[in-house]
Amino acid sequence: MAPLSSLLTITLATTATAFSVNSGVASTSARPSTKLYENFGFDFAEDQAENTPAIILGEANYKKWVNSVDPNNMLNRQYPILTRVRELGLLEKTAELGILSKLEKLGLTLEKAEELLPVLEKAGVLSLVANNQQLLINGVAPLAVEGAPLLLPVVAGALEVGPPAFYLAAASFAGLDASLFASGAEIPFVGLSAGAALGLVLIPLSAVSAVVGGALGSLKN
């Protein structure tokens, strides 16, 4: 019996060892590689690490190098908000149109604005702005600032009327987009649906107008 039990023990040990080794090989070979390649792992693509100086390899290094060559480069240049506000005289136009006094008549006082800050922070608006400063400065700010001379009189007139003006604007934007879809209008020379293309602007404008109207209407409550 002893030789049989010894043989059985040796057989089980050998089998277990064999399975453990195979499992280790299978686990190692099946593990996906997390190494990143500038050529996306394609054999036919050039490896940038081989033919690109380390000082400009990668987006961060390239931007840093461009700044060292020309601090006023377009790659890292930020839209000069304060400069353009001063050059366009937006503060003077805001005062002339009485926008701040109209907001106060609608109930948006300094105390009310301070009360709104915790609400905006709880809603994640302030965090969203803080995490997307570059996009807002170079993407949204130019549209808002450069278009302000035309928009300020319109905004002043809407504030004079009150929340209904913003509700009307929201309905107008949405109705215009719906009519473009219903008519099947297309953008000339491109062939894209006018409702779909302009909807990228009209729908956000409609939503913003409705939100502003609702916010102004709730100030007096």
C-alpha positions in Angstrom: 0.0 0.0 0.0 2.9 2.3 0.8 4.3 2.3 -2.7 0.8 2.9 -4.1 0.1 5.8 -1.9 3.5 7.3 -2.6 2.9 6.9 -6.4 -0.5 8.5 -6.0 1.0 11.4 -4.1 3.7 12.0 -6.7 1.2 11.8 -9.5 -1.1 14.4 -7.9 1.8 16.7 -7.1 3.1 16.5 -10.6 -0.4 17.2 -12.1 -0.9 20.2 -9.8 2.4 21.6 -10.7 1.7 21.2 -14.4 -1.6 23.0 -14.1 -0.1 25.8 -12.0 2.6 26.4 -14.6 0.2 26.4 -17.5 -2.1 28.7 -15.6 0.8 31.1 -15.0 1.7 31.1 -18.7 -1.8 31.5 -19.8 -2.4 34.4 -17.4 0.8 36.1 -18.5 0.1 35.7 -22.2 -3.6 36.7 -21.9 -2.8 39.9 -19.9 -3.3 43.0 -22.2 -0.4 45.3 -22.7 -0.9 48.9 -21.3 2.1 50.3 -23.1 1.3 53.3 -25.2 2.8 54.0 -28.6 2.9 57.2 -30.6 2.3 55.2 -33.7 -0.8 53.6 -32.2 0.9 50.2 -32.4 0.8 49.9 -36.2 3.9 48.5 -37.8 3.6 50.7 -40.9 3.4 53.9 -38.9 6.5 55.8 -37.8 7.5 55.7 -34.2 7.8 59.3 -33.1 10.0 58.3 -30.2 12.7 57.3 -32.7 12.6 60.4 -35.0 11.3 63.2 -32.8 13.5 65.1 -30.3 12.4 64.5 -26.7 12.0 68.2 -26.1 8.9 68.3 -28.4 7.7 64.7 -28.0 4.1 64.8 -26.8 1.6 67.6 -26.7 2.6 69.0 -23.3 6.3 69.1 -24.3 5.5 70.7 -27.6 3.4 73.5 -26.1 6.2 74.2 -23.5 8.8 74.4 -26.3 6.6 76.7 -28.4 6.3 79.0 -25.4 10.0 79.1 -25.0 10.5 80.1 -28.7 7.7 82.6 -28.9 5.6 83.5 -25.8 3.1 85.3 -28.0 2.3 82.2 -30.1 -1.2 81.3 -31.3 -1.0 77.8 -30.0 -1.1 78.9 -26.3 -2.5 82.3 -26.7 -5.6 83.2 -24.6 -8.3 85.5 -25.7 -7.8 88.9 -24.0 -11.2 89.3 -22.4 -10.4 92.4 -20.3 -8.6 94.2 -23.1 -11.5 93.6 -25.6 -14.1 94.6 -23.0 -12.2 97.9 -22.5 -11.7 98.5 -26.3 -15.4 97.8 -27.1 -16.5 100.0 -24.2 -18.9 97.4 -22.9 -19.0 98.7 -19.3 -20.0 102.1 -20.6 -22.7 100.7 -22.8 -24.0 98.5 -20.0 -24.3 101.6 -17.8 -25.9 103.7 -20.6 -28.5 101.0 -21.2 -29.3 100.8 -17.5 -29.0 97.0 -17.5 -27.9 96.8 -13.9 -30.8 99.0 -12.7 -33.2 96.9 -14.7 -31.9 93.7 -13.1 -32.4 95.3 -9.6 -36.0 96.2 -10.5 -36.5 92.5 -11.4 -35.2 91.5 -8.0 -31.6 90.6 -8.8 -29.8 92.5 -6.1 -26.3 92.0 -4.7 -27.7 90.1 -1.7 -29.7 87.8 -4.0 -26.7 87.2 -6.2 -24.7 86.1 -3.1 -27.5 83.7 -2.2 -27.3 82.1 -5.6 -23.6 81.2 -5.3 -24.1 78.2 -3.0 -26.9 77.0 -5.2 -24.7 77.2 -8.3 -21.9 75.4 -6.4 -24.3 72.7 -5.3 -25.5 72.3 -8.9 -21.9 71.9 -10.1 -21.9 75.0 -12.3 -19.0 76.7 -10.6 -16.9 73.5 -10.7 -17.8 73.0 -14.4 -16.6 76.6 -15.1 -13.4 76.0 -13.1 -12.6 72.8 -14.9 -13.2 74.2 -18.4 -11.5 77.6 -18.2 -9.5 77.2 -21.3 -12.5 76.3 -23.4 -14.6 79.1 -22.0 -11.9 81.7 -22.4 -11.0 80.8 -26.0 -14.3 79.4 -27.2 -17.2 81.0 -25.5 -15.8 84.4 -24.4 -14.9 85.6 -27.9 -18.5 85.0 -29.1 -20.0 86.7 -26.1 -17.6 89.7 -25.9 -17.5 90.4 -29.7 -21.2 90.0 -30.0 -22.0 92.1 -26.9 -22.3 95.5 -28.8 -25.2 94.0 -30.7 -26.7 91.9 -27.9 -26.7 94.5 -25.1 -29.5 96.6 -26.6 -31.6 93.5 -27.1 -30.9 92.3 -23.6 -31.8 95.7 -22.2 -35.1 95.7 -24.1 -35.9 92.2 -22.9 -35.2 93.1 -19.3 -37.5 96.1 -19.7 -40.3 93.7 -20.5 -39.4 91.1 -18.0 -39.6 87.3 -18.0 -42.2 87.1 -20.7 -39.7 88.5 -23.2 -37.4 85.6 -22.6 -40.2 83.0 -22.8 -41.2 84.5 -26.1 -37.6 84.3 -27.3 -37.3 80.7 -26.2 -40.5 79.8 -28.1 -39.3 81.7 -31.2 -36.0 79.9 -31.3 -37.7 76.5 -30.9 -40.4 77.4 -33.4 -37.9 78.5 -36.0 -36.0 75.3 -35.7 -39.2 73.2 -35.9 -40.3 75.1 -39.0 -36.9 74.4 -40.6 -37.3 70.7 -40.0 -40.9 70.7 -41.2 -40.0 72.5 -44.4 -37.1 70.2 -45.1 -34.9 73.3 -45.8 -31.2 72.6 -46.6 -28.1 74.7 -46.4 -27.0 75.7 -50.0 -23.9 74.1 -51.5 -23.7 71.7 -48.6 -26.9 69.8 -48.6 -27.2 69.5 -44.8 -30.5 69.9 -43.1 -30.9 73.5 -42.0 -33.0 72.4 -39.0 -30.2 70.0 -37.8 -27.4 72.5 -38.4 -29.0 75.6 -37.1 -30.5 73.6 -34.3 -27.1 73.4 -32.7 -27.5 77.1 -32.1 -31.2 77.6 -31.9 -31.9 74.9 -29.3 -29.3 76.0 -26.8 -30.5 79.6 -27.3 -34.1 78.5 -26.6 -33.0 76.6 -23.5 -30.9 79.5 -22.1 -33.7 81.9 -22.8 -36.2 79.7 -21.0 -33.9 79.2 -18.0 -33.2 83.0 -17.7 -36.9 83.8 -17.9 -37.7 81.3 -15.2 -34.8 82.5 -13.0 -35.9 86.2 -13.4 -39.5 85.2 -12.7 -38.5 83.4 -9.5 -36.5 86.4 -8.1 -39.6 88.2 -7.0 -41.1 85.1 -5.3 
